[in-house]
Amino acid sequence: MQNDFHLPVRVYYEDTDHGRVVYHSNYLKFFERGRTEFLRALGWNQSQLIESGLCAFVVASMTINYRRPAILDDMLDIRTRVTNLRQASFVFEQKAFRDGVLLCDATVKVACVDPVRGMPMIIPENMFEQIKAVYENGEK
């Protein structure tokens, strides 16, 4: 798997305001889907992680920049990349493009927590190693 994970997202009516422009908070949903599908591509299903008690991921912080509007029926390319990796957290750089034009970008820090207690925990070793391999692939 390449370091940049691509997820195509169509803009539906429900994503927009009266002017057919994507409502700002919906980029958070698009980026969440990108992170979820990134993990799924590595073989990790978030529902199963939580149900098994192995771990859960929560957003610890986010910085987002809105550059240009996406509108109804646009096909977006949501790009997700790991830019920093620690034992209990990692940072994603996420970008939304339309036809190669950057519309929105975000830096998202995700923390690993115990799904029962909600307390921080280290990322399970086998998952950490997979994420590390993707992260290091992008550093070369």
DOTORRO-52318 format. One record per residue: residue in one letter; x, y, z of N, C-alpha, C in turn; residue number from 1; chain. Coordinates in steps of 0.05 Angstrom, whole numbers. Layout:
<sites>
<site aa="A" n_px="X" n_py="Y" n_pz="Z" ca_px="X" ca_py="Y" ca_pz="Z" c_px="X" c_py="Y" c_pz="Z" i="NUM" ch="A"/>
...
</sites>
This chain:
<sites>
<site aa="M" n_px="17" n_py="-24" n_pz="0" ca_px="0" ca_py="0" ca_pz="0" c_px="18" c_py="25" c_pz="0" i="1" ch="A"/>
<site aa="Q" n_px="11" n_py="44" n_pz="-17" ca_px="26" ca_py="69" ca_pz="-17" c_px="20" c_py="86" c_pz="7" i="2" ch="A"/>
<site aa="N" n_px="37" n_py="105" n_pz="13" ca_px="33" ca_py="122" ca_pz="36" c_px="7" c_py="139" c_pz="34" i="3" ch="A"/>
<site aa="D" n_px="2" n_py="150" n_pz="10" ca_px="-23" ca_py="165" ca_pz="7" c_px="-46" c_py="146" c_pz="1" i="4" ch="A"/>
<site aa="F" n_px="-65" n_py="146" n_pz="18" ca_px="-89" ca_py="129" ca_pz="14" c_px="-110" c_py="147" c_pz="1" i="5" ch="A"/>
<site aa="H" n_px="-122" n_py="138" n_pz="-21" ca_px="-142" ca_py="154" ca_pz="-36" c_px="-170" c_py="142" c_pz="-32" i="6" ch="A"/>
<site aa="L" n_px="-189" n_py="159" n_pz="-26" ca_px="-216" ca_py="151" ca_pz="-23" c_px="-234" c_py="170" c_pz="-40" i="7" ch="A"/>
<site aa="P" n_px="-247" n_py="159" n_pz="-60" ca_px="-266" ca_py="176" ca_pz="-76" c_px="-292" c_py="181" c_pz="-60" i="8" ch="A"/>
<site aa="V" n_px="-300" n_py="206" n_pz="-59" ca_px="-325" ca_py="213" ca_pz="-45" c_px="-342" c_py="231" c_pz="-63" i="9" ch="A"/>
<site aa="R" n_px="-366" n_py="224" n_pz="-67" ca_px="-385" ca_py="240" ca_pz="-82" c_px="-399" c_py="259" c_pz="-63" i="10" ch="A"/>
<site aa="V" n_px="-403" n_py="284" n_pz="-71" ca_px="-417" ca_py="304" ca_pz="-55" c_px="-447" c_py="301" c_pz="-61" i="11" ch="A"/>
<site aa="Y" n_px="-463" n_py="294" n_pz="-41" ca_px="-491" ca_py="291" ca_pz="-44" c_px="-506" c_py="315" c_pz="-33" i="12" ch="A"/>
<site aa="Y" n_px="-531" n_py="317" n_pz="-40" ca_px="-548" ca_py="339" ca_pz="-31" c_px="-547" c_py="343" c_pz="-1" i="13" ch="A"/>
<site aa="E" n_px="-547" n_py="321" n_pz="13" ca_px="-547" ca_py="321" ca_pz="43" c_px="-522" c_py="334" c_pz="54" i="14" ch="A"/>
<site aa="D" n_px="-500" n_py="335" n_pz="37" ca_px="-475" ca_py="347" ca_pz="46" c_px="-474" c_py="377" c_pz="43" i="15" ch="A"/>
<site aa="T" n_px="-494" n_py="388" n_pz="30" ca_px="-492" ca_py="416" ca_pz="22" c_px="-512" c_py="434" c_pz="37" i="16" ch="A"/>
<site aa="D" n_px="-507" n_py="460" n_pz="34" ca_px="-526" ca_py="480" ca_pz="44" c_px="-545" c_py="488" c_pz="21" i="17" ch="A"/>
<site aa="H" n_px="-561" n_py="508" n_pz="26" ca_px="-581" ca_py="517" ca_pz="6" c_px="-567" c_py="526" c_pz="-21" i="18" ch="A"/>
<site aa="G" n_px="-543" n_py="535" n_pz="-19" ca_px="-528" ca_py="544" ca_pz="-42" c_px="-513" c_py="522" c_pz="-57" i="19" ch="A"/>
<site aa="R" n_px="-518" n_py="497" n_pz="-50" ca_px="-505" ca_py="474" ca_pz="-61" c_px="-475" c_py="471" c_pz="-54" i="20" ch="A"/>
<site aa="V" n_px="-466" n_py="486" n_pz="-34" ca_px="-438" ca_py="485" ca_pz="-25" c_px="-436" c_py="466" c_pz="-1" i="21" ch="A"/>
<site aa="V" n_px="-415" n_py="450" n_pz="-1" ca_px="-411" ca_py="431" ca_pz="22" c_px="-409" c_py="447" c_pz="48" i="22" ch="A"/>
<site aa="Y" n_px="-426" n_py="439" n_pz="67" ca_px="-426" ca_py="451" ca_pz="94" c_px="-399" c_py="444" c_pz="107" i="23" ch="A"/>
<site aa="H" n_px="-387" n_py="463" n_pz="120" ca_px="-360" ca_py="460" ca_pz="131" c_px="-355" c_py="435" c_pz="148" i="24" ch="A"/>
<site aa="S" n_px="-374" n_py="428" n_pz="164" ca_px="-370" ca_py="405" ca_pz="182" c_px="-370" c_py="378" c_pz="167" i="25" ch="A"/>
<site aa="N" n_px="-380" n_py="378" n_pz="143" ca_px="-381" ca_py="353" ca_pz="128" c_px="-353" c_py="344" c_pz="118" i="26" ch="A"/>
<site aa="Y" n_px="-334" n_py="363" n_pz="117" ca_px="-307" ca_py="354" ca_pz="111" c_px="-296" c_py="336" c_pz="133" i="27" ch="A"/>
<site aa="L" n_px="-305" n_py="341" n_pz="158" ca_px="-297" ca_py="323" ca_pz="180" c_px="-306" c_py="295" c_pz="175" i="28" ch="A"/>
<site aa="K" n_px="-331" n_py="292" n_pz="164" ca_px="-341" ca_py="265" ca_pz="158" c_px="-325" c_py="253" c_pz="135" i="29" ch="A"/>
<site aa="F" n_px="-319" n_py="268" n_pz="114" ca_px="-303" ca_py="258" ca_pz="92" c_px="-276" c_py="248" c_pz="102" i="30" ch="A"/>
<site aa="F" n_px="-263" n_py="264" n_pz="119" ca_px="-237" ca_py="257" ca_pz="130" c_px="-238" c_py="233" c_pz="148" i="31" ch="A"/>
<site aa="E" n_px="-260" n_py="231" n_pz="164" ca_px="-264" ca_py="207" ca_pz="181" c_px="-266" c_py="182" c_pz="164" i="32" ch="A"/>
<site aa="R" n_px="-280" n_py="184" n_pz="142" ca_px="-282" ca_py="161" ca_pz="124" c_px="-255" c_py="153" c_pz="113" i="33" ch="A"/>
<site aa="G" n_px="-239" n_py="173" n_pz="107" ca_px="-212" ca_py="168" ca_pz="96" c_px="-195" c_py="154" c_pz="117" i="34" ch="A"/>
<site aa="R" n_px="-196" n_py="162" n_pz="142" ca_px="-180" ca_py="149" ca_pz="163" c_px="-190" c_py="120" c_pz="168" i="35" ch="A"/>
<site aa="T" n_px="-216" n_py="117" n_pz="168" ca_px="-228" ca_py="91" ca_pz="172" c_px="-221" c_py="71" c_pz="150" i="36" ch="A"/>
<site aa="E" n_px="-222" n_py="81" n_pz="125" ca_px="-216" ca_py="64" ca_pz="102" c_px="-185" c_py="58" c_pz="100" i="37" ch="A"/>
<site aa="F" n_px="-169" n_py="77" n_pz="109" ca_px="-140" ca_py="73" ca_pz="111" c_px="-135" c_py="49" c_pz="129" i="38" ch="A"/>
<site aa="L" n_px="-147" n_py="49" n_pz="153" ca_px="-143" ca_py="26" ca_pz="172" c_px="-155" c_py="0" c_pz="160" i="39" ch="A"/>
<site aa="R" n_px="-177" n_py="2" n_pz="147" ca_px="-190" ca_py="-22" ca_pz="135" c_px="-172" c_py="-33" c_pz="113" i="40" ch="A"/>
<site aa="A" n_px="-158" n_py="-16" n_pz="98" ca_px="-140" ca_py="-26" ca_pz="77" c_px="-116" c_py="-41" c_pz="89" i="41" ch="A"/>
<site aa="L" n_px="-110" n_py="-34" n_pz="114" ca_px="-89" ca_py="-49" ca_pz="129" c_px="-99" c_py="-74" c_pz="142" i="42" ch="A"/>
<site aa="G" n_px="-126" n_py="-79" n_pz="140" ca_px="-138" ca_py="-103" ca_pz="152" c_px="-150" c_py="-99" c_pz="179" i="43" ch="A"/>
<site aa="W" n_px="-154" n_py="-73" n_pz="187" ca_px="-165" ca_py="-67" ca_pz="213" c_px="-193" c_py="-55" c_pz="211" i="44" ch="A"/>
<site aa="N" n_px="-212" n_py="-68" n_pz="221" ca_px="-240" ca_py="-59" ca_pz="222" c_px="-245" c_py="-46" c_pz="249" i="45" ch="A"/>
<site aa="Q" n_px="-253" n_py="-20" n_pz="249" ca_px="-256" ca_py="-6" ca_pz="274" c_px="-277" c_py="-18" c_pz="292" i="46" ch="A"/>
<site aa="S" n_px="-299" n_py="-27" n_pz="281" ca_px="-320" ca_py="-40" ca_pz="297" c_px="-309" c_py="-65" c_pz="311" i="47" ch="A"/>
<site aa="Q" n_px="-294" n_py="-81" n_pz="297" ca_px="-283" ca_py="-105" ca_pz="309" c_px="-262" c_py="-98" c_pz="330" i="48" ch="A"/>
<site aa="L" n_px="-246" n_py="-77" n_pz="326" ca_px="-227" ca_py="-69" ca_pz="345" c_px="-240" c_py="-62" c_pz="372" i="49" ch="A"/>
<site aa="I" n_px="-262" n_py="-47" n_pz="370" ca_px="-277" ca_py="-38" ca_pz="393" c_px="-291" c_py="-61" c_pz="407" i="50" ch="A"/>
<site aa="E" n_px="-305" n_py="-77" n_pz="391" ca_px="-321" ca_py="-100" ca_pz="402" c_px="-303" c_py="-120" c_pz="415" i="51" ch="A"/>
<site aa="S" n_px="-279" n_py="-124" n_pz="404" ca_px="-260" ca_py="-144" ca_pz="416" c_px="-246" c_py="-133" c_pz="440" i="52" ch="A"/>
<site aa="G" n_px="-248" n_py="-107" n_pz="445" ca_px="-235" ca_py="-94" ca_pz="468" c_px="-205" c_py="-89" c_pz="463" i="53" ch="A"/>
<site aa="L" n_px="-197" n_py="-92" n_pz="438" ca_px="-168" ca_py="-89" ca_pz="431" c_px="-160" c_py="-59" c_pz="433" i="54" ch="A"/>
<site aa="C" n_px="-175" n_py="-41" n_pz="420" ca_px="-168" ca_py="-13" ca_pz="422" c_px="-190" c_py="3" c_pz="407" i="55" ch="A"/>
<site aa="A" n_px="-189" n_py="29" n_pz="411" ca_px="-206" ca_py="48" ca_pz="396" c_px="-189" c_py="72" c_pz="390" i="56" ch="A"/>
<site aa="F" n_px="-197" n_py="87" n_pz="369" ca_px="-182" ca_py="111" ca_pz="362" c_px="-201" c_py="135" c_pz="365" i="57" ch="A"/>
<site aa="V" n_px="-190" n_py="156" n_pz="377" ca_px="-205" ca_py="181" ca_pz="381" c_px="-189" c_py="204" c_pz="370" i="58" ch="A"/>
<site aa="V" n_px="-203" n_py="224" n_pz="360" ca_px="-189" ca_py="248" ca_pz="351" c_px="-181" c_py="264" c_pz="376" i="59" ch="A"/>
<site aa="A" n_px="-155" n_py="270" n_pz="378" ca_px="-145" ca_py="285" ca_pz="400" c_px="-143" c_py="315" c_pz="393" i="60" ch="A"/>
<site aa="S" n_px="-137" n_py="320" n_pz="368" ca_px="-136" ca_py="348" ca_pz="359" c_px="-138" c_py="349" c_pz="329" i="61" ch="A"/>
<site aa="M" n_px="-146" n_py="373" n_pz="319" ca_px="-148" ca_py="376" ca_pz="290" c_px="-145" c_py="406" c_pz="283" i="62" ch="A"/>
<site aa="T" n_px="-130" n_py="410" n_pz="261" ca_px="-128" ca_py="437" ca_pz="249" c_px="-138" c_py="433" c_pz="221" i="63" ch="A"/>
<site aa="I" n_px="-156" n_py="451" n_pz="213" ca_px="-168" ca_py="448" ca_pz="186" c_px="-168" c_py="475" c_pz="172" i="64" ch="A"/>
<site aa="N" n_px="-162" n_py="473" n_pz="145" ca_px="-162" ca_py="497" ca_pz="128" c_px="-181" c_py="493" c_pz="105" i="65" ch="A"/>
<site aa="Y" n_px="-199" n_py="512" n_pz="102" ca_px="-218" ca_py="512" ca_pz="80" c_px="-207" c_py="530" c_pz="58" i="66" ch="A"/>
<site aa="R" n_px="-202" n_py="520" n_pz="35" ca_px="-189" ca_py="536" ca_pz="14" c_px="-208" c_py="543" c_pz="-9" i="67" ch="A"/>
<site aa="R" n_px="-224" n_py="524" n_pz="-18" ca_px="-243" ca_py="529" ca_pz="-40" c_px="-267" c_py="511" c_pz="-34" i="68" ch="A"/>
<site aa="P" n_px="-290" n_py="520" n_pz="-44" ca_px="-315" ca_py="504" ca_pz="-38" c_px="-318" c_py="479" c_pz="-57" i="69" ch="A"/>
<site aa="A" n_px="-327" n_py="458" n_pz="-45" ca_px="-337" ca_py="435" ca_pz="-61" c_px="-367" c_py="440" c_pz="-63" i="70" ch="A"/>
<site aa="I" n_px="-378" n_py="430" n_pz="-85" ca_px="-407" ca_py="434" ca_pz="-90" c_px="-421" c_py="408" c_pz="-97" i="71" ch="A"/>
<site aa="L" n_px="-447" n_py="409" n_pz="-97" ca_px="-464" ca_py="386" ca_pz="-103" c_px="-454" c_py="372" c_pz="-128" i="72" ch="A"/>
<site aa="D" n_px="-452" n_py="345" n_pz="-126" ca_px="-445" ca_py="327" ca_pz="-147" c_px="-415" c_py="326" c_pz="-153" i="73" ch="A"/>
<site aa="D" n_px="-399" n_py="342" n_pz="-140" ca_px="-370" ca_py="340" ca_pz="-144" c_px="-360" c_py="312" c_pz="-136" i="74" ch="A"/>
<site aa="M" n_px="-340" n_py="302" n_pz="-149" ca_px="-326" ca_py="278" ca_pz="-141" c_px="-300" c_py="287" c_pz="-128" i="75" ch="A"/>
<site aa="L" n_px="-297" n_py="280" n_pz="-103" ca_px="-274" ca_py="288" ca_pz="-88" c_px="-254" c_py="265" c_pz="-85" i="76" ch="A"/>
<site aa="D" n_px="-229" n_py="271" n_pz="-83" ca_px="-208" ca_py="252" ca_pz="-77" c_px="-198" c_py="259" c_pz="-49" i="77" ch="A"/>
<site aa="I" n_px="-205" n_py="243" n_pz="-30" ca_px="-196" ca_py="247" ca_pz="-2" c_px="-170" c_py="231" c_pz="1" i="78" ch="A"/>
<site aa="R" n_px="-149" n_py="246" n_pz="7" ca_px="-122" ca_py="234" ca_pz="10" c_px="-114" c_py="234" c_pz="39" i="79" ch="A"/>
<site aa="T" n_px="-105" n_py="211" n_pz="48" ca_px="-98" ca_py="208" ca_pz="76" c_px="-69" c_py="197" c_pz="78" i="80" ch="A"/>
<site aa="R" n_px="-53" n_py="210" n_pz="95" ca_px="-25" ca_py="203" ca_pz="98" c_px="-17" c_py="205" c_pz="127" i="81" ch="A"/>
<site aa="V" n_px="-2" n_py="185" n_pz="137" ca_px="9" ca_py="186" ca_pz="164" c_px="35" c_py="204" c_pz="163" i="82" ch="A"/>
<site aa="T" n_px="36" n_py="224" n_pz="180" ca_px="59" ca_py="242" ca_pz="180" c_px="75" c_py="240" c_pz="206" i="83" ch="A"/>
<site aa="N" n_px="64" n_py="227" n_pz="226" ca_px="79" ca_py="225" ca_pz="251" c_px="67" c_py="200" c_pz="266" i="84" ch="A"/>
<site aa="L" n_px="85" n_py="185" n_pz="279" ca_px="76" ca_py="161" ca_pz="292" c_px="90" c_py="159" c_pz="319" i="85" ch="A"/>
<site aa="R" n_px="74" n_py="155" n_pz="340" ca_px="83" ca_py="151" ca_pz="367" c_px="71" c_py="125" c_pz="377" i="86" ch="A"/>
<site aa="Q" n_px="79" n_py="117" n_pz="401" ca_px="70" ca_py="91" ca_pz="412" c_px="40" c_py="91" c_pz="417" i="87" ch="A"/>
<site aa="A" n_px="28" n_py="114" n_pz="424" ca_px="-1" ca_py="114" ca_pz="430" c_px="-17" c_py="133" c_pz="413" i="88" ch="A"/>
<site aa="S" n_px="-4" n_py="145" n_pz="392" ca_px="-19" ca_py="163" ca_pz="375" c_px="-5" c_py="165" c_pz="348" i="89" ch="A"/>
<site aa="F" n_px="-19" n_py="176" n_pz="329" ca_px="-7" ca_py="182" ca_pz="304" c_px="-22" c_py="206" c_pz="292" i="90" ch="A"/>
<site aa="V" n_px="-8" n_py="219" n_pz="272" ca_px="-19" ca_py="243" ca_pz="260" c_px="-24" c_py="238" c_pz="231" i="91" ch="A"/>
<site aa="F" n_px="-47" n_py="246" n_pz="221" ca_px="-54" ca_py="244" ca_pz="193" c_px="-53" c_py="272" c_pz="181" i="92" ch="A"/>
<site aa="E" n_px="-44" n_py="273" n_pz="156" ca_px="-48" ca_py="296" ca_pz="139" c_px="-70" c_py="287" c_pz="120" i="93" ch="A"/>
<site aa="Q" n_px="-92" n_py="302" n_pz="118" ca_px="-114" ca_py="295" ca_pz="100" c_px="-120" c_py="318" c_pz="83" i="94" ch="A"/>
<site aa="K" n_px="-126" n_py="312" n_pz="58" ca_px="-132" ca_py="333" ca_pz="38" c_px="-156" c_py="324" c_pz="21" i="95" ch="A"/>
<site aa="A" n_px="-172" n_py="344" n_pz="14" ca_px="-195" ca_py="339" ca_pz="-5" c_px="-188" c_py="354" c_pz="-31" i="96" ch="A"/>
<site aa="F" n_px="-188" n_py="339" n_pz="-52" ca_px="-183" ca_py="350" ca_pz="-79" c_px="-207" c_py="346" c_pz="-97" i="97" ch="A"/>
<site aa="R" n_px="-210" n_py="365" n_pz="-116" ca_px="-229" ca_py="362" ca_pz="-138" c_px="-214" c_py="367" c_pz="-163" i="98" ch="A"/>
<site aa="D" n_px="-211" n_py="347" n_pz="-180" ca_px="-196" ca_py="351" ca_pz="-206" c_px="-169" c_py="362" c_pz="-201" i="99" ch="A"/>
<site aa="G" n_px="-155" n_py="352" n_pz="-180" ca_px="-128" ca_py="361" ca_pz="-174" c_px="-125" c_py="387" c_pz="-160" i="100" ch="A"/>
<site aa="V" n_px="-148" n_py="400" n_pz="-154" ca_px="-147" ca_py="426" ca_pz="-140" c_px="-153" c_py="421" c_pz="-110" i="101" ch="A"/>
<site aa="L" n_px="-135" n_py="431" n_pz="-93" ca_px="-139" ca_py="428" ca_pz="-64" c_px="-162" c_py="445" c_pz="-54" i="102" ch="A"/>
<site aa="L" n_px="-181" n_py="432" n_pz="-41" ca_px="-204" ca_py="447" ca_pz="-30" c_px="-202" c_py="451" c_pz="0" i="103" ch="A"/>
<site aa="C" n_px="-192" n_py="430" n_pz="13" ca_px="-191" ca_py="431" ca_pz="43" c_px="-169" c_py="413" c_pz="52" i="104" ch="A"/>
<site aa="D" n_px="-156" n_py="420" n_pz="74" ca_px="-135" ca_py="403" ca_pz="85" c_px="-137" c_py="404" c_pz="115" i="105" ch="A"/>
<site aa="A" n_px="-128" n_py="382" n_pz="128" ca_px="-129" ca_py="380" ca_pz="157" c_px="-105" c_py="364" c_pz="167" i="106" ch="A"/>
<site aa="T" n_px="-97" n_py="371" n_pz="191" ca_px="-78" ca_py="355" ca_pz="206" c_px="-93" c_py="344" c_pz="230" i="107" ch="A"/>
<site aa="V" n_px="-94" n_py="318" n_pz="232" ca_px="-110" ca_py="304" ca_pz="252" c_px="-93" c_py="286" c_pz="270" i="108" ch="A"/>
<site aa="K" n_px="-92" n_py="291" n_pz="296" ca_px="-79" ca_py="274" ca_pz="314" c_px="-99" c_py="254" c_pz="326" i="109" ch="A"/>
<site aa="V" n_px="-93" n_py="228" n_pz="323" ca_px="-110" ca_py="207" ca_pz="333" c_px="-96" c_py="192" c_pz="355" i="110" ch="A"/>
<site aa="A" n_px="-111" n_py="189" n_pz="377" ca_px="-99" ca_py="174" ca_pz="400" c_px="-112" c_py="147" c_pz="403" i="111" ch="A"/>
<site aa="C" n_px="-97" n_py="128" n_pz="412" ca_px="-107" ca_py="101" ca_pz="417" c_px="-116" c_py="100" c_pz="446" i="112" ch="A"/>
<site aa="V" n_px="-140" n_py="90" n_pz="450" ca_px="-151" ca_py="88" ca_pz="477" c_px="-163" c_py="60" c_pz="482" i="113" ch="A"/>
<site aa="D" n_px="-164" n_py="52" n_pz="507" ca_px="-177" ca_py="28" ca_pz="515" c_px="-207" c_py="32" c_pz="511" i="114" ch="A"/>
<site aa="P" n_px="-220" n_py="15" n_pz="495" ca_px="-249" ca_py="19" ca_pz="488" c_px="-268" c_py="17" c_pz="512" i="115" ch="A"/>
<site aa="V" n_px="-259" n_py="4" n_pz="533" ca_px="-276" ca_py="1" ca_pz="557" c_px="-272" c_py="24" c_pz="576" i="116" ch="A"/>
<site aa="R" n_px="-247" n_py="30" n_pz="583" ca_px="-241" ca_py="50" ca_pz="603" c_px="-238" c_py="78" c_pz="591" i="117" ch="A"/>
<site aa="G" n_px="-233" n_py="80" n_pz="565" ca_px="-230" ca_py="106" ca_pz="552" c_px="-203" c_py="119" c_pz="558" i="118" ch="A"/>
<site aa="M" n_px="-185" n_py="103" n_pz="570" ca_px="-158" ca_py="114" ca_pz="577" c_px="-138" c_py="109" c_pz="555" i="119" ch="A"/>
<site aa="P" n_px="-118" n_py="127" n_pz="552" ca_px="-97" ca_py="123" ca_pz="532" c_px="-83" c_py="96" c_pz="536" i="120" ch="A"/>
<site aa="M" n_px="-75" n_py="85" n_pz="513" ca_px="-60" ca_py="60" ca_pz="513" c_px="-42" c_py="59" c_pz="489" i="121" ch="A"/>
<site aa="I" n_px="-22" n_py="41" n_pz="490" ca_px="-5" ca_py="39" ca_pz="467" c_px="-19" c_py="25" c_pz="444" i="122" ch="A"/>
<site aa="I" n_px="-12" n_py="31" n_pz="420" ca_px="-24" ca_py="18" ca_pz="397" c_px="-14" c_py="-11" c_pz="396" i="123" ch="A"/>
<site aa="P" n_px="-33" n_py="-30" n_pz="392" ca_px="-24" ca_py="-58" ca_pz="391" c_px="-1" c_py="-62" c_pz="372" i="124" ch="A"/>
<site aa="E" n_px="18" n_py="-78" n_pz="380" ca_px="44" ca_py="-81" ca_pz="366" c_px="41" c_py="-87" c_pz="336" i="125" ch="A"/>
<site aa="N" n_px="25" n_py="-107" n_pz="329" ca_px="22" ca_py="-114" ca_pz="301" c_px="10" c_py="-92" c_pz="284" i="126" ch="A"/>
<site aa="M" n_px="-9" n_py="-77" n_pz="296" ca_px="-20" ca_py="-54" ca_pz="282" c_px="0" c_py="-32" c_pz="279" i="127" ch="A"/>
<site aa="F" n_px="15" n_py="-27" n_pz="301" ca_px="36" ca_py="-6" ca_pz="301" c_px="56" c_py="-11" c_pz="279" i="128" ch="A"/>
<site aa="E" n_px="64" n_py="-37" n_pz="276" ca_px="84" ca_py="-44" ca_pz="256" c_px="74" c_py="-39" c_pz="228" i="129" ch="A"/>
<site aa="Q" n_px="48" n_py="-45" n_pz="223" ca_px="37" ca_py="-40" ca_pz="197" c_px="36" c_py="-10" c_pz="191" i="130" ch="A"/>
<site aa="I" n_px="27" n_py="6" n_pz="210" ca_px="25" ca_py="35" ca_pz="206" c_px="53" c_py="46" c_pz="202" i="131" ch="A"/>
<site aa="K" n_px="72" n_py="36" n_pz="218" ca_px="100" ca_py="45" ca_pz="216" c_px="111" c_py="40" c_pz="188" i="132" ch="A"/>
<site aa="A" n_px="105" n_py="16" n_pz="176" ca_px="115" ca_py="10" ca_pz="150" c_px="104" c_py="29" c_pz="129" i="133" ch="A"/>
<site aa="V" n_px="78" n_py="36" n_pz="131" ca_px="67" ca_py="56" ca_pz="113" c_px="79" c_py="83" c_pz="117" i="134" ch="A"/>
<site aa="Y" n_px="82" n_py="91" n_pz="142" ca_px="94" ca_py="117" ca_pz="149" c_px="123" c_py="119" c_pz="138" i="135" ch="A"/>
<site aa="E" n_px="139" n_py="98" n_pz="143" ca_px="167" ca_py="99" ca_pz="133" c_px="168" c_py="98" c_pz="103" i="136" ch="A"/>
<site aa="N" n_px="149" n_py="85" n_pz="90" ca_px="149" ca_py="85" ca_pz="61" c_px="147" c_py="113" c_pz="50" i="137" ch="A"/>
<site aa="G" n_px="132" n_py="130" n_pz="63" ca_px="128" ca_py="158" ca_pz="54" c_px="152" c_py="175" c_pz="61" i="138" ch="A"/>
<site aa="E" n_px="169" n_py="167" n_pz="79" ca_px="192" ca_py="183" ca_pz="87" c_px="215" c_py="180" c_pz="68" i="139" ch="A"/>
<site aa="K" n_px="215" n_py="160" n_pz="51" ca_px="237" ca_py="155" ca_pz="33" c_px="236" c_py="172" c_pz="9" i="140" ch="A"/>
</sites>
